């Protein structure tokens, strides 16, 4: 079995998934214990029967795993450090919200559950109205949750008594429980990610695998990218004086304004101003391709956008890579190795983090 750890939300997902996997074995064990001739075995069988999940609870557990599955997928992928992650934050969050609004399948005929719909025709349904109302009051809801947590922390004695009152022998009321969980998760997603910074949108549109997920965000994303492009073009495009610095200095005169070499500047400026349009016309690449390799091959055609993409796509989506680095540092600089030289420590950490990038053939020359 996998234990549930309060500080790691996905431990609940792993524990429930393992429990579903062991369901048939647990039921077989229950039957074997109940049919045993030994007194202790029968006693254990009766205790297991008392805390055994009901069919409704098993069904609810399976549905909860399906609901939390996308969160687990996002957590695992966004925690990576060897591929682009920042650009998919925006589409993943939108997709999780969409999945949470999908209709719920009733677990049993006797326990009907209201359904949620994303269609415009059902936006007036009571469930949708209730969700939207809770989203509007999300700040108050989360303040109340924090106050409750503080209250429970201070009153540890009352909290322990409350836990002791929880009866494992009493079946959980599963009616509408799934929709309640989905509604709370959706409200939390809207609370924490109601408005994403422009950085997420820029990295998404600069990812040749994604660009824009739908027409609704396409115009907004293109407008943001053009503003960012204009800002960077001021720094990266040569000025008229620089473009003619190697050319013979024209005669200073107020009568005649030099214009012969302006044709070269116009061609360059025309090419730069079309980078955004030309890039958006490019076909998307498959998701398993490397965006950095694509931009490397296209940096001659899109020099400014390639520089912007190199900045934004390299940003990690989570702090997981840095946490891994701290873990590695803690393993190297332990209590028994506190006198290690700082320079040696830096080199060991560097080798630890980059050894996989070194060609194995190099060891043949050592």
URJOHU-V831916 format. One record per pair of residues at least 12 apart in sequence whose ideal C-beta (glycine too) atoms are under 6 Angstrom apart, sorted by sequence separation. I is the first residue (numbers start at 1). GAP is how many residues later the second one is. D is the distance in whole Angstrom. If there is no record, write none. Layout:
i: [I	I]
gap: [GAP	GAP]
d: [D	D]
This chain:
i: [2	33	103	2	103	114	295	101	2	205	332	101	244	30	74	201	205	243	291	201	279	328	240	70	198	202	279	275	70	275	275	237	233	16	229	17	59	16	138	226	225	56	131	135	134	138	13	135	13	10	113	111	10	113	114	113	236	233	232	104	104	209	232	208	209	100	208	207	100	100	208	97	93	206	90	206	203	90	202	203	89	60	90	57	63	87	51	54	60	86	87	56	50	87	91	84	87	89	84	86	85	86	85	78	79	78	81	79]
gap: [12	12	12	13	13	13	14	15	16	16	16	17	17	18	18	20	20	22	22	23	23	24	25	26	26	26	26	27	29	29	30	35	39	45	47	48	48	49	49	50	51	52	52	52	53	53	55	55	59	62	63	64	65	65	65	66	68	71	72	74	75	76	76	77	78	82	83	84	85	86	86	92	100	103	106	106	109	110	110	110	111	114	114	115	115	116	117	117	117	117	117	118	119	120	122	207	226	228	229	229	231	231	232	239	239	240	240	241]
d: [5	3	4	5	6	5	5	5	5	4	5	5	6	5	5	5	5	6	6	6	6	5	6	5	5	6	6	5	6	6	5	6	6	5	6	6	4	5	6	5	6	6	6	6	5	4	5	5	5	6	6	5	6	6	6	6	5	5	5	5	6	5	6	5	5	5	6	5	6	4	5	5	5	4	6	6	4	5	5	6	5	5	5	6	5	4	5	5	6	5	5	4	5	4	5	5	6	5	5	4	6	5	4	4	6	5	4	4]
